[in-house]
Amino acid sequence: MDLRATVHTMRGAYSIGLLVLSNVFMTLAWYGHLKFREWHWAKQLGLFSVVLISWGIAFFEYCLQVPANRMGHLDHGGPFSLVQLKVIQEVVTLVVFTVFSVIAFRSEPLRWNHALAGFFLVAAVWLVFRK
């Protein structure tokens, strides 16, 4: 494998890694506030305060998401088309959300239909990468 192919592959791997990290922040921003009632300091927060905290967390998501998409896109030396990047991002979101919900929301069990939906999303990745 030549150097150019190696760089191309590494850009794809870095892009996916950044997408995973950005989705951790996104999931915390979107759903983490649902656990605030369990924390003494956050019990009395109003909606506006929760929105500001979530925006603060989401800032870091954008700081990772934008470079991930830029690095991974074909026009910037990456291996992925726009559609491929979007489908990868959706599957990464599902995986990160699943891990988060299993850890943070143990009272809401995953069911067979959730697993089947995940399977179909993985099938979508296979379809979008098919030539």
N, C-alpha and C positions, 0 to 999 in steps of 0.2 A: 504494500500500500504506500502510495507516495505521500509527501508532506501535505499537499493540497487536500487530498481526501481525508487525511487525519485531522486537519484543521476544520474541515467541513463537518466531520463526525463530532469533534469536540464542541463545536458551536451548537450543534443539536443537543448534546448532553448538557451543556451549560444552560441552554435555553430551558430545557425541561426542569433542571434543578432550580432555576430561578422561578419557574412557574409553580413548583411545589412550595417553595418558601413564600411566594406572594399569596398563594391560596391559604396558607396557614394564617397569615394576617387577615385576609379577607374573611375567612370563617370566624375568626375571633371577633372581627368588627361587626359582622352580620348577626352572629348568634351568641357570642360570649356574654353580651349584656343580659341575656335571659337567665343567667346564673347570678346576677348582681344581688338578688334578694338573699343569697346565702352569705354574702360578705357584709360585715357590720358597717363598714364605711360607706357602702353603696346602697343600703336599704332605702334611704329616703331620697335618692336621686330622682329628679323629674325627667320627663322625656327630653327636654332640651339638653340637659346635662349628658344624658345617655347618648344622644346624637353627636354631641361634641366629642365625647370620648371615642365613639365609634369612628368618627371622621379622623381623629388623631391616629387611631390604629390603621385605618384604611390608607392613610398617607404612605405608610411603609409598604403596603400592598402595591400601590402605584409605582413606588420607587423600584420595585423588583419586576412588576408586570411589564412595564414599558420596555426596559432593556431586554427582558426575556423575549418579547415579541420581535423587537428590532434585531436582536442577535440571531434569532431562529429563522427569520424570513429570508426567502430566496434573494430578494433585492439587496440584502445587506450581508450576503455571504453565507447565510444559513441554509439548512437543507429542507425547510418546510415551506409549503405554500400557505396562503392566508387561511384557507379552509382547514388544512392540516393543523395549523397552529390553534385554531378555534376548537377543533375536536379534541386535540390533546389537552387543551386547557379545561374543557368540560369534564373529561375523564379524571384529570388530576383533581378538579374541584370535588367530584363525587368521592374519590378515594380519601381525600383529606377530610371531607365532611363526615364520611362514614367512621373514620378513626376518631374524629372529634366527638361525634354523637355517642359512640360506644363508650368512650372515656367519660365524657361530661354529662351525658343524659342516659344513664343506665336504666332509668325507669321507662324509657321509650324503646322497646325491643325492635330489632330488625326482623322483618318477616320475609317469607319466601318471595313475595311479589317485589320487595325491594331488591333482593338478589337477582331476580329475573330482569328487572329494569337495568341493573348494573351490567348484566350480561349483554343486553341489547346495546348499551352504550359502548361496550368493548367491541361488539360486532360493528358498530358505526365506525370505530377507529380502523378496523380491518378494511371496511369498505372504502373509506376515504383514502387509504394508502394503496389501495389496489390500482394497478395501472390499467 
